[in-house]
Structure formats: structure tokens, C-alpha cells
């Protein structure tokens, strides 16, 4: 498992909003099930002293850290203020920040990620479904009931497509070490390269599934950076150019980032590329 | 969202980057009024949101006495599939040298990337491929408000003295207009000084509200309607309607249709946590496409509840066949609601898509 474990205390920012109120209980139910610490505090400026979904709410990360020990934060703050929240977490020394919020202006994201990097924090997302290590911890919104613990790392730019793949893996009896959703935006904190390097050093992870989509070249860069046995899948083979396919980052621009050329480059590196998600379990089984 | 050339140029002008004398016209008559403003030769540029318009005949250099009739011809044309509704009429510059200058959001470095090439007017992708050394690149920390002098020297070499002010003004445009691309191609020298002869600005879709720009200009009516319901939607040209939850899953569904020999009519992502009402609208929207013979509905419930989805399908009450795949939260409740109502249900997305493709054959 990578990034966090059951001993990681987690703060949720945007704790009193709908998303926060919906997902705090789900994360804490999972923490109880696996014997983890889960969400120890929430933060919403101006709502300090309240409770949200059973956790105490503070006005700031600093206030929360006076009362609780936390190593990670999950950000549900709405788009206009989400990156401010990321920077607040980084400034307060939170080492791992998972940003779920979508539709954040990309200039805000670039600034916050650079700021967090200089503060020594790691950002996953934005527009990420978060992180799930089955049997250890859940930071975000990945449905835990689909996953089972095992030795395959999963890293993806997608949300539900990731759920589809872990669902298929679980049905095939193949467990996962950690599932990481990088986020569907053009600029994201952790990339395939970062996650695959961590998987490579993780004794529990024997092989990894890389789930990419149209736009950019992070898939190829990531695959080239690791010796870990990999199975890849790239969505958007039939995506028309210059059209945003749901995710802000899923767009073929200036003739770059189309799925076929990504697949060709992955193929050239000797990586097994699944034609359809349903093929992934059989392909990954060959590496276990 | 890509701005029209004239809008991009107006912005550059506001930041002190010189642009040619010009006017936007929406009819030949509007040109007649301004005819004296441009000199003996006039450049007519079709304002279509697509690259390569020069090669496609969208840019004409004409004499003043023939300008009105040539503009009238251009208004009748389609450039790369786009009708010409606006033309930018400009003075013809006496061009000395041409350069390429752009600033873009670079996904790999997660920083602004500034590109400069000593040859302008051609597509930078082509230059980068054929003469990689001719393109200089620097990244700038997103925490900086301007490009530092050392970086400008790296980027521009001997030309730094002349071009550095333009580069920094373009950088300010890039930052303040939430651009994902701000490009001047070509940036030209003339006896009157340096000019942006062409300009392209693409504004981040997630920043349109704070830039006070309307959404979805380049969208079809259906794409606009879908967006009003909160869906991500793209028109495609096949006959199998597609509804999924999540962008990646929906894209994968469309790819799978193609893999099995079919063709998707659309991409529709209902988004996370879609309720009965949203699903109903999605199904009705896709069923309303005249090309759609069968619909694939692929839901993997996490935040989305399968029973809500089933209720939405029933509410929609449409005539086409719907192949339904419900997996995840409340899948059994969802399937029970649809049982015996004429919907075909499948366990996996493979089975669902295969059935839809075969139903059409």
C-alpha cells in the first residue's frame, strides 16, 4: 500500500457541504470496518465548533491540528476556493492532500500544486476520486465495496472507469494493493510517474494497471519510468479531436494526445495494452 | 474555449501589443463603410474557429477596388466545415521577419510553457517535428507574475531586447485571461515596429464564469441543452445511443461499441450521483436523436444509486430498445424495478454493448 495506511488521521475540508456530509460517514464506516483512524476532524471557515457527520469542525487547518494529529486531508471545498484549501493544508504541514473538487480553473491548480510542492506536500487531484487501499484506508469517494485487498496497484485518470476495473479484478479474484485516481483535469499533482515509482518500491505491489485516456502524454511518460509489470488501457480511441470528453483533461489538442498514438507508444515499450476493460484481469494474471 | 482572432487581438491591444488596423465585418456593406481605413491592399480573414484556414482559402489579400465583391464571395463559403459569418478586414503589413511566440499550460511540467521560434506563420507542430532545434522552450513557475530576464535571454537570445516586452505582455494576458494557450503566430517586424499579425487565445472552460464569458459558443443546440441539464455531451455520427456515468466509463463504452463493429451516436455522461430526474432527461435526450435505434445505458453505481437510475429509465417512457447495465450500489433494487417491463439487462459492459451491436445488425 502507498501514501497512507490505517494509522493515518485525516482532515476533511469543506466538511459541512453536501459532498463532505455525504462522504465523511462513508469514509468513517470504512475506517471502522478496517480498524483505521479515518476522519478525525473537519474544516469549514466560519463553522468552527459545529459537528458534521459526527466529526468536530474547525475554522482552520491550524485549529484542527491543535486538537488532532492528522497526516492527510481530503478536499471537498467548491471550485472557487478549493485551491486555497490545498494551500492552507500544505502551509500547515499536511503531507498528503487529496483534492476531489472538479472544475477548478487550471491556473489556480498550477499555483497550488507548485506551492504545495515547495511546502513539501503531495497533492493527488484535483478532480480525483481519491485513494483506496483495501483493508487499510479510504481517502475520497472510491466505492470500497467493489475492492478487495491484494497485490495489484491501480492508477487511473478516471473515476467510474477505475471502479469498473477494480470491480472486474475483484470478480476475477484479483485483489488490489492501492487504487489511485489521479484526476481528470489537464494539470494534476501526482502523475502516473509518481504513483508507479511508489508502487515499484511497495513490497505489496507485484504488478500495476494503468488506466489512461485521451489528452497529454502522462501515460507514456509514466510507463517509461518504471520496470514494474504493467497492463494498460486507454479510453477514447473513438474520441473526436478538439472535443472535451467529459473530463477537462480528456481532449485531443493540436493533433496530440490521441488514444491510438498513446497505445502505439505503450505497445512499443512492450507493455500489454488491453483492448477493452474486460481483458484486464486475464492480462494482469500473467504477471502475478 | 477558443476566442475569435479579432477578440484575441483586441485583448493583446489592451495589453500594449500592437495589432494591424482592422475591423470586423458581418456583411459586405459593413466593409464599404470602412473601405478607406486599410490602405490599397486589404487582408480579408474568415473568423472561423479552426486552424489551417489559410490553406483552405479563408485568408485573401485583395485590392481595395475588388474588396467588397471578394468579401461577398468569402461570406458565401464554408471553411473547413464552418460557415463564414464574420470577416476581419485588416491593413496589409509590410512584413520583414516572422516569429512564433506562445504560452501554454504544460501538462507534463504543470507549469506555463513559453515557446519561441525564429520562423513564424507556419504550424509550430510542423516546425517542432522537422527542425526541433528551431523551437526554444522555457517553463516559468506559476508563482511568478512575469518571465524572469534570464529566461527571456534563454528564450529569445539576441532578440531579447526587441521582443522581451511583447513576451511579458503576452505572459500577463495568459495569466489574467485564464488562458490555456496564448499564441502569436506570426509575430512580425515591419518598418512601423513589431505587430501581432495573427493571434489565438483559448480560455480555460473552468474559468469562463470569472472571465465573464458565455459558455458553449461552439456547441450544437443539443450540446447546449445537455449542458443545461448538467451532462457532458458530444454528438457523434453512429446509431447507438450511449449514456454512462463518468467520463472514462462512457468513453470506454463508446470504444467498446466500435470494437464490436458498431458506432455510437453520442457521448453522454450523466455525472456523479445522478437522480431519477436527471436520468429521465438523459434518456429522453438521447432517444430524441433521430439516428438512435438502440440505447446502451452503462451505470456503475458508487455515488449513483442503481434504483434511482431504474426509476429514471421508467419515467422516460421511450420507444427505443434500451440495453441496461446496472452494477454497484442498489443494483438488485434497480434490476427488480425494471424486470418484466421490456428492458434487457446485462451483468457486464461487454455483454451489454455486444447485445446492442447485434440488435442493430
Interface residues (C-beta under 8 A of the other chain):
Chain A: X22 X79 X103 X104 X105 X106 X107 X110 X111 X113 X114 X115 X129 X141 X142 X143 X145 X146 X156 X157 X158 X159 X160 X161 X162 X163 X164 X167 X168 X184 X186 X187 X188 X189 X211 X213 X214 X215 X216 X217 X218 X221 X233 X235 X236 X237 X238 X239 X240 X243 X244 X245 X246 X247 X248 X249 X250 X254 X255 X256 X259 X275 X276 X277 X278
Chain B: X105 X107 X108 X110 X111 X112 X125 X141 X142 X143 X175 X178 X180 X204 X205 X206 X207 X210 X232 X234 X236 X244 X245 X246 X247 X248 X249 X250 X251 X252 X254 X255 X256 X257 X258 X259 X264 X267 X269 X272 X300 X301 X302 X303 X327 X328 X329 X348 X349 X350
